[in-house]
Amino acid sequence: MNVSVVNESLASLGADAVVVGVYAEEKKLRDPAGRVDQAAGGAVRNVLEAEKFQGKIGQVTHIHTNGTLPSRRVVVVGLGRRRDTTAESIRRAASAGVRRARDLGAKNVAIEVLGDRLPARQRAQSVVEGAILGTYTFDRYKREKTDKHVDTLRLAEPDGRYRREATEGARRGQIFAEATWFARDLINAPANDVHPTHLAEVAADIAEAGRVKLQVLERDDCKELGMGAFLGVAAGSEQPPKFIHLSWTPSGRNRKKVAIIGKGITFDSGGLDLKSAEGMLRMKDDMSGAAAVLGIMRALPALKPAVEVHGLIAATENMPSGSAIRPGDVLRAMNGTTIEIGNTDAEGRLTLADGICYAIQKINADEIVDMATLTGACVVALGPLVSGLFSNNNDLAKRLLAAADAAGERVWRLPLVDEYRENLKSDVADMNNVGPRGGGAITAGLFLKEFAGERPWAHFDIAGPAFLEKDTPLAPKGGTGCAVRTILNFLTDFGR
């Protein structure tokens, strides 16, 4: 989508459709909706009154201008109550409005910088994020592809005093949204195409395109480093494992080193503890954390955060075969910790364990954040729309929660209950990879915490919102690119 900011009134812009917002509980149409209505001879107000339009967030209607305006259609979207305006309400309104314009066949869309209670930069970013996220489609594998796409989006900011702020916000919003699209495409593609080698190839493309360095460790390299937990999971698959290390280094004096780790199980059958057919059906999405890391690293050269970032992915399949790990086997992680396998379907934490060890031993990261579709228990606790956050560091958790709030992504911090560590005891090894059913998301977090030690670390369990079974205001059903915008906010806040 070609995005630009123009210092013109919506009423004077020629476009396939213009999008204006109206607040709930306000009888008077404020500009620019009022000016558009005046130019259209009152047609906008007539439609709103006839439809009893209430202005709820995301409520949408449209009119054909019949030549009264340079634009062919006017799309009206509800903004909710003025006093309740947030960045997220603007995202949802923009998503609904631009999606309606797209569905009407509009290729060239103009939209106001919705809202008026937030800074122009924030509003412009939210509008662009909503417009791009809300019009995502995935039809790569369909013979009949949709021809309904918005190619050009112009943000109307008639007040020249705010054009620079709006332009900066629009640029940031486009980078954030396109990084999310990138992750969604990877998640939605099938596992026969998106396997560990493909993820390594995508990482190579990212490194070639921008100021990002890449190192890919093969099976023998991982074996030499002692990554027995990761390689144990990979043992059952014919696909070769790949440990992917992307790095971004800012110019000038380095500040902190942050490692972001994404779970990269490109297909999870459960291993010998085989999932049910229903439970296995969607398991192409078990690399959603890895997809988020790739989307984030792709965006960093444009955003230029003042922090050194290392993106790590231990990529493999979890498959049953004669060489697969068995329940009762003992694996040795990179830091020497031995792990008894209580269940081969608790494989993600094994790969993340070696990823955390690598971040500490090879990168000496100051902070570590991992993202993983880790437990069904977190979905039971928080439902499909909320990620769980675990951390051994309150300051890190506070900054991540603030970043999620700014992104409009729902995250809830869950406790790391020390007493539950007893549930991971093993009779034959340092620890077991599973505990009892109750508190499963917490025991998974406690397992990872063992490998982080005292290093500031946080874990996002994104098992719920990473892949949704029905449309949401900002995404169609399927992969969501969850956590991409949260982590981009988190990283770009360094040094501010």
RODRENRO-221012 format. One line per field, with one value per residue (C-alpha): residue in one letter; y, x, z; residue number from 0. Coordinates in steps of 0.1 Angstrom, whole numbers, plus 5000, padded with zeros to 4 digits. Layout:
BEGIN
r = c(a, ...)
north = c(Y, ...)
east = c(X, ...)
up = c(Z, ...)
k = c(NUM, ...)
***
This chain:
BEGIN
r = c(m, n, v, s, v, v, n, e, s, l, a, s, l, g, a, d, a, v, v, v, g, v, y, a, e, e, k, k, l, r, d, p, a, g, r, v, d, q, a, a, g, g, a, v, r, n, v, l, e, a, e, k, f, q, g, k, i, g, q, v, t, h, i, h, t, n, g, t, l, p, s, r, r, v, v, v, v, g, l, g, r, r, r, d, t, t, a, e, s, i, r, r, a, a, s, a, g, v, r, r, a, r, d, l, g, a, k, n, v, a, i, e, v, l, g, d, r, l, p, a, r, q, r, a, q, s, v, v, e, g, a, i, l, g, t, y, t, f, d, r, y, k, r, e, k, t, d, k, h, v, d, t, l, r, l, a, e, p, d, g, r, y, r, r, e, a, t, e, g, a, r, r, g, q, i, f, a, e, a, t, w, f, a, r, d, l, i, n, a, p, a, n, d, v, h, p, t, h, l, a, e, v, a, a, d, i, a, e, a, g, r, v, k, l, q, v, l, e, r, d, d, c, k, e, l, g, m, g, a, f, l, g, v, a, a, g, s, e, q, p, p, k, f, i, h, l, s, w, t, p, s, g, r, n, r, k, k, v, a, i, i, g, k, g, i, t, f, d, s, g, g, l, d, l, k, s, a, e, g, m, l, r, m, k, d, d, m, s, g, a, a, a, v, l, g, i, m, r, a, l, p, a, l, k, p, a, v, e, v, h, g, l, i, a, a, t, e, n, m, p, s, g, s, a, i, r, p, g, d, v, l, r, a, m, n, g, t, t, i, e, i, g, n, t, d, a, e, g, r, l, t, l, a, d, g, i, c, y, a, i, q, k, i, n, a, d, e, i, v, d, m, a, t, l, t, g, a, c, v, v, a, l, g, p, l, v, s, g, l, f, s, n, n, n, d, l, a, k, r, l, l, a, a, a, d, a, a, g, e, r, v, w, r, l, p, l, v, d, e, y, r, e, n, l, k, s, d, v, a, d, m, n, n, v, g, p, r, g, g, g, a, i, t, a, g, l, f, l, k, e, f, a, g, e, r, p, w, a, h, f, d, i, a, g, p, a, f, l, e, k, d, t, p, l, a, p, k, g, g, t, g, c, a, v, r, t, i, l, n, f, l, t, d, f, g, r)
north = c(5000, 5034, 5057, 5095, 5125, 5154, 5190, 5190, 5188, 5155, 5174, 5184, 5152, 5130, 5093, 5062, 5066, 5090, 5078, 5102, 5095, 5106, 5104, 5087, 5109, 5140, 5155, 5179, 5166, 5181, 5187, 5170, 5150, 5182, 5198, 5166, 5166, 5202, 5197, 5167, 5187, 5171, 5135, 5122, 5134, 5121, 5086, 5086, 5097, 5072, 5043, 5056, 5055, 5055, 5061, 5030, 5021, 5003, 5009, 5017, 5029, 5046, 5068, 5074, 5110, 5111, 5138, 5162, 5155, 5147, 5114, 5087, 5074, 5086, 5059, 5069, 5051, 5053, 5065, 5058, 5085, 5113, 5111, 5074, 5079, 5057, 5046, 5013, 5028, 5047, 5016, 4997, 5026, 5030, 4992, 4991, 5022, 5012, 4976, 4988, 5010, 4981, 4958, 4985, 4982, 5013, 5012, 5049, 5058, 5091, 5092, 5118, 5115, 5102, 5115, 5148, 5140, 5124, 5138, 5139, 5114, 5088, 5092, 5090, 5058, 5043, 5051, 5035, 5005, 4999, 5005, 4980, 4954, 4954, 4948, 4918, 4888, 4855, 4839, 4827, 4791, 4799, 4798, 4826, 4855, 4886, 4917, 4940, 4958, 4993, 5004, 5040, 5055, 5093, 5108, 5142, 5166, 5201, 5218, 5222, 5226, 5189, 5175, 5165, 5147, 5130, 5119, 5104, 5086, 5073, 5060, 5042, 5028, 5014, 4997, 4982, 4969, 4955, 4936, 4921, 4912, 4895, 4874, 4865, 4853, 4829, 4816, 4811, 4792, 4754, 4734, 4716, 4750, 4767, 4743, 4750, 4754, 4779, 4800, 4801, 4812, 4840, 4851, 4852, 4875, 4898, 4900, 4907, 4934, 4955, 4961, 4928, 4901, 4864, 4832, 4798, 4769, 4734, 4702, 4696, 4732, 4728, 4695, 4711, 4737, 4711, 4720, 4686, 4698, 4714, 4685, 4660, 4676, 4676, 4639, 4626, 4648, 4643, 4681, 4693, 4717, 4752, 4775, 4810, 4841, 4875, 4906, 4943, 4967, 5005, 5030, 5048, 5037, 5005, 5005, 4973, 4939, 4924, 4889, 4881, 4844, 4829, 4793, 4778, 4745, 4745, 4716, 4700, 4665, 4660, 4635, 4600, 4614, 4621, 4648, 4640, 4647, 4678, 4690, 4685, 4702, 4738, 4730, 4748, 4778, 4765, 4788, 4820, 4831, 4826, 4844, 4874, 4874, 4875, 4903, 4923, 4919, 4928, 4961, 4972, 4988, 5012, 5020, 5022, 5015, 5025, 4990, 4960, 4933, 4896, 4875, 4838, 4809, 4772, 4759, 4722, 4700, 4678, 4645, 4608, 4583, 4556, 4582, 4604, 4610, 4588, 4596, 4588, 4598, 4623, 4653, 4676, 4713, 4737, 4748, 4712, 4708, 4674, 4670, 4639, 4638, 4634, 4642, 4647, 4672, 4697, 4703, 4741, 4747, 4724, 4744, 4777, 4765, 4761, 4794, 4812, 4795, 4807, 4842, 4842, 4823, 4835, 4869, 4880, 4896, 4921, 4912, 4882, 4881, 4849, 4845, 4811, 4793, 4772, 4759, 4752, 4759, 4796, 4796, 4780, 4807, 4838, 4827, 4832, 4870, 4874, 4865, 4855, 4873, 4858, 4875, 4873, 4911, 4937, 4965, 4945, 4932, 4968, 4980, 4951, 4957, 4994, 4984, 4960, 4986, 5011, 4984, 4975, 4939, 4923, 4909, 4898, 4891, 4857, 4847, 4824, 4805, 4792, 4764, 4750, 4743, 4711, 4698, 4698, 4674, 4642, 4611, 4606, 4641, 4677, 4684, 4671, 4689, 4687, 4691, 4683, 4696, 4724, 4755, 4742, 4777, 4786, 4754, 4760, 4795, 4781, 4756, 4784, 4806, 4779, 4786, 4824, 4823, 4859, 4874, 4897, 4875, 4876, 4850, 4857, 4827, 4836, 4803, 4820, 4851, 4838, 4821, 4829, 4809, 4839, 4874, 4903, 4940, 4941, 4907, 4879, 4844, 4828, 4840, 4874, 4883, 4886, 4904, 4920, 4955, 4950, 4941, 4969, 4994, 4979, 4980, 5015, 5029, 5023, 5055, 5077)
east = c(5000, 5014, 5008, 5012, 5001, 4985, 4976, 4942, 4906, 4888, 4860, 4884, 4903, 4896, 4895, 4875, 4864, 4870, 4867, 4854, 4847, 4818, 4816, 4788, 4764, 4771, 4743, 4765, 4788, 4822, 4848, 4859, 4827, 4807, 4825, 4821, 4784, 4780, 4797, 4775, 4744, 4735, 4736, 4758, 4736, 4705, 4720, 4731, 4696, 4679, 4700, 4699, 4737, 4750, 4787, 4799, 4835, 4838, 4802, 4803, 4781, 4786, 4770, 4776, 4783, 4768, 4792, 4787, 4823, 4855, 4854, 4830, 4820, 4820, 4825, 4815, 4829, 4820, 4847, 4828, 4825, 4849, 4861, 4869, 4892, 4923, 4948, 4931, 4897, 4912, 4929, 4896, 4877, 4903, 4903, 4865, 4864, 4891, 4880, 4845, 4861, 4881, 4850, 4833, 4861, 4881, 4918, 4925, 4913, 4917, 4910, 4911, 4936, 4909, 4902, 4912, 4922, 4956, 4988, 4988, 5017, 4999, 4966, 4983, 5002, 4970, 4951, 4977, 4981, 4944, 4940, 4968, 4960, 4923, 4927, 4950, 4942, 4959, 4950, 4985, 4972, 4939, 4933, 4908, 4924, 4906, 4911, 4899, 4930, 4936, 4967, 4969, 4961, 4962, 4959, 4943, 4959, 4948, 4965, 5001, 5014, 5009, 5020, 5055, 5041, 5015, 5040, 5063, 5034, 5022, 5056, 5059, 5025, 5032, 5064, 5047, 5017, 5038, 5060, 5028, 5016, 5050, 5046, 5010, 5020, 5046, 5021, 4993, 5014, 5014, 5042, 5052, 5064, 5074, 5099, 5131, 5151, 5126, 5128, 5166, 5161, 5137, 5163, 5189, 5166, 5162, 5199, 5205, 5180, 5191, 5217, 5211, 5237, 5229, 5244, 5227, 5239, 5234, 5229, 5266, 5272, 5244, 5258, 5292, 5276, 5258, 5223, 5209, 5174, 5169, 5184, 5164, 5132, 5146, 5156, 5123, 5121, 5135, 5137, 5172, 5171, 5183, 5194, 5189, 5207, 5199, 5215, 5209, 5236, 5228, 5254, 5274, 5277, 5259, 5236, 5219, 5218, 5184, 5177, 5143, 5136, 5108, 5095, 5101, 5083, 5072, 5049, 5040, 5026, 5033, 5061, 5055, 5030, 5009, 4983, 4947, 4937, 4918, 4947, 4972, 4952, 4964, 4999, 5015, 5010, 5035, 5062, 5042, 5069, 5096, 5074, 5072, 5110, 5115, 5089, 5106, 5141, 5130, 5116, 5146, 5167, 5139, 5132, 5168, 5163, 5191, 5196, 5215, 5189, 5195, 5167, 5170, 5150, 5156, 5137, 5126, 5096, 5084, 5076, 5072, 5096, 5120, 5146, 5123, 5128, 5108, 5090, 5116, 5146, 5170, 5184, 5212, 5207, 5235, 5241, 5245, 5211, 5196, 5159, 5137, 5111, 5077, 5059, 5072, 5045, 5061, 5088, 5087, 5102, 5131, 5140, 5136, 5158, 5187, 5178, 5180, 5213, 5227, 5215, 5234, 5265, 5272, 5256, 5257, 5223, 5213, 5176, 5159, 5123, 5108, 5075, 5059, 5027, 5036, 5006, 4969, 4967, 4973, 4944, 4922, 4933, 4930, 4910, 4920, 4925, 4950, 4987, 5002, 5034, 5058, 5090, 5117, 5121, 5095, 5110, 5112, 5077, 5064, 5080, 5067, 5031, 5034, 5045, 5016, 4991, 5005, 5001, 4966, 4976, 4960, 4986, 4981, 5009, 5007, 5027, 5058, 5048, 5080, 5062, 5052, 5088, 5084, 5062, 5091, 5113, 5126, 5139, 5166, 5175, 5178, 5142, 5112, 5098, 5062, 5043, 5007, 4977, 4968, 4989, 5004, 5013, 5030, 5051, 5061, 5072, 5091, 5109, 5122, 5131, 5155, 5176, 5174, 5188, 5192, 5193, 5163, 5139, 5103, 5082, 5051, 5027, 5009, 4991, 4957, 4960, 4986, 4960, 4923, 4893, 4872, 4876, 4886, 4885, 4921, 4926, 4907, 4908, 4942, 4976, 4976, 5013, 5007, 5035, 5052, 5040, 5044, 5081, 5087, 5073, 5095, 5127, 5121, 5115, 5151, 5171, 5140)
up = c(5000, 4990, 5020, 5020, 5040, 5021, 5033, 5016, 5028, 5023, 5006, 4978, 4973, 4943, 4953, 4948, 4984, 5013, 5049, 5077, 5113, 5135, 5173, 5192, 5211, 5191, 5170, 5150, 5124, 5131, 5104, 5082, 5082, 5084, 5055, 5034, 5042, 5033, 4999, 4993, 4999, 5033, 5019, 5046, 5074, 5056, 5054, 5091, 5102, 5080, 5093, 5129, 5128, 5164, 5159, 5178, 5173, 5139, 5129, 5092, 5064, 5030, 5004, 4966, 4959, 4924, 4913, 4943, 4954, 4936, 4953, 4942, 4977, 5013, 5039, 5074, 5104, 5141, 5165, 5198, 5224, 5221, 5258, 5253, 5223, 5223, 5198, 5196, 5190, 5161, 5147, 5147, 5131, 5104, 5098, 5094, 5072, 5048, 5046, 5036, 5009, 4997, 4996, 4975, 4949, 4959, 4950, 4959, 4994, 5013, 5051, 5077, 5106, 5128, 5163, 5179, 5215, 5208, 5193, 5155, 5153, 5174, 5155, 5121, 5132, 5144, 5113, 5090, 5112, 5113, 5075, 5066, 5093, 5086, 5049, 5051, 5029, 5023, 4990, 4979, 4973, 4957, 4920, 4921, 4938, 4950, 4929, 4957, 4971, 4983, 4965, 4976, 5010, 5015, 5050, 5049, 5074, 5063, 5092, 5079, 5115, 5121, 5087, 5099, 5130, 5109, 5083, 5110, 5125, 5092, 5083, 5117, 5113, 5079, 5091, 5121, 5100, 5072, 5097, 5110, 5075, 5069, 5100, 5091, 5057, 5073, 5098, 5073, 5048, 5051, 5068, 5036, 5024, 5057, 5071, 5090, 5058, 5045, 5077, 5073, 5037, 5048, 5073, 5046, 5025, 5055, 5060, 5024, 5022, 5052, 5078, 5096, 5100, 5099, 5112, 5107, 5128, 5113, 5132, 5137, 5149, 5174, 5186, 5191, 5213, 5233, 5223, 5233, 5242, 5208, 5189, 5209, 5195, 5160, 5161, 5148, 5117, 5082, 5080, 5091, 5121, 5117, 5146, 5132, 5146, 5131, 5147, 5144, 5157, 5158, 5146, 5173, 5209, 5217, 5246, 5258, 5241, 5238, 5226, 5212, 5208, 5188, 5191, 5157, 5156, 5119, 5125, 5158, 5156, 5194, 5186, 5200, 5224, 5193, 5193, 5183, 5147, 5158, 5180, 5151, 5124, 5130, 5141, 5112, 5135, 5161, 5146, 5152, 5176, 5150, 5124, 5148, 5153, 5115, 5110, 5138, 5125, 5090, 5103, 5124, 5096, 5089, 5126, 5137, 5174, 5198, 5211, 5198, 5189, 5184, 5169, 5177, 5163, 5170, 5140, 5137, 5133, 5162, 5144, 5154, 5139, 5149, 5158, 5178, 5215, 5238, 5271, 5297, 5276, 5292, 5272, 5282, 5275, 5264, 5300, 5312, 5327, 5322, 5314, 5316, 5289, 5306, 5274, 5239, 5231, 5256, 5230, 5226, 5260, 5251, 5221, 5239, 5267, 5244, 5228, 5262, 5270, 5237, 5244, 5277, 5268, 5232, 5231, 5268, 5263, 5289, 5285, 5270, 5257, 5242, 5223, 5220, 5213, 5243, 5263, 5259, 5296, 5289, 5265, 5291, 5316, 5294, 5263, 5226, 5227, 5255, 5258, 5291, 5303, 5327, 5339, 5366, 5364, 5373, 5354, 5322, 5326, 5332, 5300, 5280, 5293, 5284, 5249, 5245, 5257, 5231, 5204, 5215, 5221, 5251, 5276, 5312, 5336, 5353, 5384, 5386, 5417, 5433, 5451, 5417, 5409, 5428, 5400, 5376, 5398, 5382, 5398, 5372, 5359, 5371, 5360, 5340, 5310, 5323, 5355, 5364, 5344, 5368, 5363, 5331, 5318, 5350, 5352, 5316, 5326, 5356, 5333, 5311, 5342, 5352, 5321, 5324, 5359, 5372, 5337, 5331, 5311, 5300, 5283, 5262, 5259, 5227, 5222, 5222, 5200, 5176, 5154, 5156, 5143, 5134, 5121, 5145, 5140, 5128, 5112, 5093, 5108, 5107, 5118, 5135, 5138, 5175, 5195, 5165, 5172, 5210, 5206, 5181, 5205, 5233, 5212, 5198, 5233, 5242, 5245, 5246)
k = c(0, 1, 2, 3, 4, 5, 6, 7, 8, 9, 10, 11, 12, 13, 14, 15, 16, 17, 18, 19, 20, 21, 22, 23, 24, 25, 26, 27, 28, 29, 30, 31, 32, 33, 34, 35, 36, 37, 38, 39, 40, 41, 42, 43, 44, 45, 46, 47, 48, 49, 50, 51, 52, 53, 54, 55, 56, 57, 58, 59, 60, 61, 62, 63, 64, 65, 66, 67, 68, 69, 70, 71, 72, 73, 74, 75, 76, 77, 78, 79, 80, 81, 82, 83, 84, 85, 86, 87, 88, 89, 90, 91, 92, 93, 94, 95, 96, 97, 98, 99, 100, 101, 102, 103, 104, 105, 106, 107, 108, 109, 110, 111, 112, 113, 114, 115, 116, 117, 118, 119, 120, 121, 122, 123, 124, 125, 126, 127, 128, 129, 130, 131, 132, 133, 134, 135, 136, 137, 138, 139, 140, 141, 142, 143, 144, 145, 146, 147, 148, 149, 150, 151, 152, 153, 154, 155, 156, 157, 158, 159, 160, 161, 162, 163, 164, 165, 166, 167, 168, 169, 170, 171, 172, 173, 174, 175, 176, 177, 178, 179, 180, 181, 182, 183, 184, 185, 186, 187, 188, 189, 190, 191, 192, 193, 194, 195, 196, 197, 198, 199, 200, 201, 202, 203, 204, 205, 206, 207, 208, 209, 210, 211, 212, 213, 214, 215, 216, 217, 218, 219, 220, 221, 222, 223, 224, 225, 226, 227, 228, 229, 230, 231, 232, 233, 234, 235, 236, 237, 238, 239, 240, 241, 242, 243, 244, 245, 246, 247, 248, 249, 250, 251, 252, 253, 254, 255, 256, 257, 258, 259, 260, 261, 262, 263, 264, 265, 266, 267, 268, 269, 270, 271, 272, 273, 274, 275, 276, 277, 278, 279, 280, 281, 282, 283, 284, 285, 286, 287, 288, 289, 290, 291, 292, 293, 294, 295, 296, 297, 298, 299, 300, 301, 302, 303, 304, 305, 306, 307, 308, 309, 310, 311, 312, 313, 314, 315, 316, 317, 318, 319, 320, 321, 322, 323, 324, 325, 326, 327, 328, 329, 330, 331, 332, 333, 334, 335, 336, 337, 338, 339, 340, 341, 342, 343, 344, 345, 346, 347, 348, 349, 350, 351, 352, 353, 354, 355, 356, 357, 358, 359, 360, 361, 362, 363, 364, 365, 366, 367, 368, 369, 370, 371, 372, 373, 374, 375, 376, 377, 378, 379, 380, 381, 382, 383, 384, 385, 386, 387, 388, 389, 390, 391, 392, 393, 394, 395, 396, 397, 398, 399, 400, 401, 402, 403, 404, 405, 406, 407, 408, 409, 410, 411, 412, 413, 414, 415, 416, 417, 418, 419, 420, 421, 422, 423, 424, 425, 426, 427, 428, 429, 430, 431, 432, 433, 434, 435, 436, 437, 438, 439, 440, 441, 442, 443, 444, 445, 446, 447, 448, 449, 450, 451, 452, 453, 454, 455, 456, 457, 458, 459, 460, 461, 462, 463, 464, 465, 466, 467, 468, 469, 470, 471, 472, 473, 474, 475, 476, 477, 478, 479, 480, 481, 482, 483, 484, 485, 486, 487, 488, 489, 490, 491, 492, 493, 494, 495)
***
